C-alpha cells in the first residue's frame, strides 16, 4: 500500500457479500432467540403483563431495539439475496480462478440496493427506538 491513498484504502478490499452474509446469519439467530422464548415467559409468569415487565427495563428496551434492527436488516437483505438468486441484479464478489483475490463487478442497481439496505435499516431502527423509548402515544 502506498502512502497518501487515504482512509478509503482501508475499505477497498472489504468483501461486502461476506459481511452481509455474516450479519444475516447473526440476525437470524437473534430473531429466533428473541421470539421463541416469549410464550414460555408468559407460562412461567402466569400473565402477559408480568412477562412484559422485562420489556420496560433499559435492557428490555435495548433488546427490543436490536429486534427491530434485526427484522429490518434480515428482511431487506433477504430481498436483496432473492434478487441476486433470480438474476435480476448481480452480486459483488467474483473470483478469478488464477488469482485468489476477489475482484468486484460494478452494478448500479446492486449498489443502490446495498445503500437502501443500510439506510432503511438505520431509519427503521431509529423509528423503532423512538417508539420503544417514547411509546406510541406521541406518534401522530
C-alpha positions as CSV (number, residue, x, y, z in Angstrom):
1,X,0.0,0.0,0.0
2,X,1.3,3.4,-1.0
3,X,1.2,6.4,1.3
4,X,-1.3,9.1,0.6
5,X,-4.2,6.9,-0.5
6,X,-6.3,8.0,2.4
7,X,-8.8,6.2,4.6
8,X,-10.7,4.8,1.6
9,X,-7.8,2.3,1.1
10,X,-8.7,0.6,4.4
11,X,-12.1,-0.5,2.9
12,X,-11.0,-1.2,-0.7
13,X,-10.8,-4.9,-0.3
14,X,-13.8,-5.4,2.1
15,X,-16.0,-8.2,0.9
16,X,-19.5,-6.8,1.5
17,X,-21.2,-10.0,0.5
18,X,-19.4,-11.9,3.2
19,X,-20.1,-9.1,5.7
20,X,-23.8,-9.0,4.9
21,X,-23.9,-12.9,5.0
22,X,-22.4,-12.9,8.5
23,X,-24.8,-10.2,9.7
24,X,-27.7,-12.0,8.1
25,X,-26.9,-15.2,10.0
26,X,-26.4,-13.3,13.3
27,X,-29.8,-11.5,12.9
28,X,-31.5,-14.9,12.2
29,X,-30.1,-16.4,15.4
30,X,-31.1,-13.3,17.4
31,X,-34.6,-13.3,16.0
32,X,-35.1,-17.0,16.9
33,X,-33.7,-16.4,20.4
34,X,-35.9,-13.3,20.9
35,X,-39.2,-14.7,19.6
36,X,-39.4,-18.3,20.7
37,X,-38.9,-17.9,24.5
38,X,-41.8,-15.4,24.6
39,X,-44.7,-17.8,25.1
40,X,-42.7,-19.7,27.8
41,X,-42.2,-16.4,29.7
42,X,-46.0,-16.0,29.8
43,X,-46.4,-19.5,31.0
44,X,-43.7,-19.1,33.7
45,X,-45.0,-15.7,35.0
46,X,-48.7,-16.6,34.7
47,X,-49.8,-13.5,32.8
48,X,-48.8,-11.4,29.9
49,X,-48.4,-8.2,31.9
50,X,-46.0,-9.9,34.3
51,X,-44.0,-11.2,31.4
52,X,-43.8,-7.8,29.8
53,X,-42.2,-6.1,32.9
54,X,-38.8,-7.1,31.5
55,X,-39.6,-5.0,28.3
56,X,-40.0,-1.9,30.4
57,X,-36.4,-2.1,31.8
58,X,-33.5,-0.5,29.9
59,X,-32.2,-4.0,29.0
60,X,-35.6,-4.9,27.6
61,X,-35.7,-1.7,25.5
62,X,-32.2,-2.4,24.2
63,X,-33.2,-6.0,23.3
64,X,-36.4,-4.7,21.5
65,X,-34.3,-2.1,19.6
66,X,-32.0,-4.9,18.5
67,X,-35.0,-6.9,17.5
68,X,-36.3,-4.1,15.2
69,X,-32.8,-3.7,13.7
70,X,-32.7,-7.5,13.1
71,X,-36.1,-7.7,11.4
72,X,-35.3,-4.8,9.1
73,X,-31.8,-5.9,8.1
74,X,-32.7,-9.5,7.8
75,X,-35.8,-8.7,5.7
76,X,-34.2,-6.2,3.4
77,X,-31.0,-8.3,2.9
78,X,-33.2,-11.3,2.2
79,X,-34.9,-9.5,-0.6
80,X,-31.5,-8.5,-2.0
81,X,-30.4,-12.1,-1.9
82,X,-33.6,-13.2,-3.7
83,X,-33.0,-10.7,-6.4
84,X,-29.4,-11.9,-6.8
85,X,-30.6,-15.6,-7.0
86,X,-33.2,-14.7,-9.6
87,X,-30.5,-13.0,-11.7
88,X,-32.2,-9.6,-11.5
89,X,-29.1,-8.0,-10.0
90,X,-25.5,-9.1,-9.9
91,X,-23.7,-9.9,-6.7
92,X,-20.4,-8.3,-5.9
93,X,-17.8,-11.0,-5.4
94,X,-16.4,-12.7,-8.4
95,X,-13.4,-15.0,-8.0
96,X,-10.6,-15.0,-10.5
97,X,-9.6,-18.7,-11.0
98,X,-5.9,-17.8,-11.2
99,X,-5.6,-15.2,-8.6
100,X,-7.5,-15.9,-5.3
101,X,-8.0,-12.1,-4.8
102,X,-11.7,-11.1,-5.1
103,X,-12.5,-8.8,-7.9
104,X,-15.5,-6.6,-7.9
105,X,-18.1,-6.1,-10.6
106,X,-19.9,-2.9,-10.7
107,X,-23.7,-2.9,-10.8
108,X,-25.5,0.3,-10.2
109,X,-28.7,-1.4,-9.1
110,X,-26.8,-3.6,-6.7
111,X,-25.0,-0.6,-5.2
112,X,-28.4,1.2,-4.9
113,X,-29.9,-1.8,-3.1
114,X,-27.0,-2.0,-0.7
115,X,-27.4,1.7,0.1
116,X,-31.1,1.2,0.5
117,X,-30.5,-1.7,2.9
118,X,-28.2,0.3,5.0
119,X,-30.3,3.5,5.0
120,X,-33.6,1.6,5.5
121,X,-32.1,-0.3,8.5
122,X,-30.8,2.8,10.1
123,X,-34.1,4.7,9.6
124,X,-36.2,1.8,10.8
125,X,-34.1,1.2,13.8
126,X,-34.2,4.9,14.7
127,X,-38.0,4.8,14.4
128,X,-38.3,1.6,16.4
129,X,-36.1,3.0,19.1
130,X,-38.2,6.2,19.2
131,X,-41.4,4.2,19.5
132,X,-39.9,1.9,22.1
133,X,-38.5,4.7,24.3
134,X,-41.4,7.2,24.0
135,X,-44.3,4.9,23.3
136,X,-46.9,5.1,20.6
137,X,-48.9,7.8,22.4
138,X,-46.6,10.5,21.0
139,X,-46.8,9.2,17.4
140,X,-49.3,11.3,15.4
